[in-house]
Amino acid sequence: MLKRPHIRQSIFVKFSLAFLVVGLILLTVLSFMTLSQSSRQFERQTNNHFRQVVYQISSNVNEQFKSLNEASMLMYFRTDSALSSLEFTHLDSLLLLGRPVLRG
């Protein structure tokens, strides 16, 4: 009579299980590395977009302040005379120093 090999003792089953276990371990490690790399890249892109948005907002706010500053400066100057860039530079330096500007 022929003996049937027991399933637990079969070399085919042992090798199949070993390959499955090793494959699952490698797949788990690869998935973890991919997830880690993807999350780092996503965070980097999010930070980049955030910086760009902040820069654009600050530029828009600065432009609005410049526009308001120019509009408020018109009250202190006569409208019939044009001012040279030197006068504006002098005016800006006085405003930066916090000194009152008196025009006669």
Secondary structure, DSSP 4 states (H G I P E B T S, - for coil): -PPPPPGGG-HHHHHHHHHHHHHHHHHHHHHHHHHHHHHHHHHHHHHHHHHHHHHHHHHHHHHHHHHHHHHHHGGGS-TTSPPPHHHHHHHHHHHHHTPPP---
